[in-house]
């Protein structure tokens, strides 16, 4: 699924308004491939689903 990051830019991990690939939901978190190319869990409230 594709998601847009709505939070503030966080170092080298996430960029505001950038679209990322999300692999799955894990409770209240999304597993997102971030700017480092690795997948990590992030708070799902900081993302908008663009395409499922």
Secondary structure, 3 states (H helix, E strand, C coil): CEEEECCCCECCCECCCCEEEEEEEECCEEEEECCCCCEEEEEHHHEEEEEC
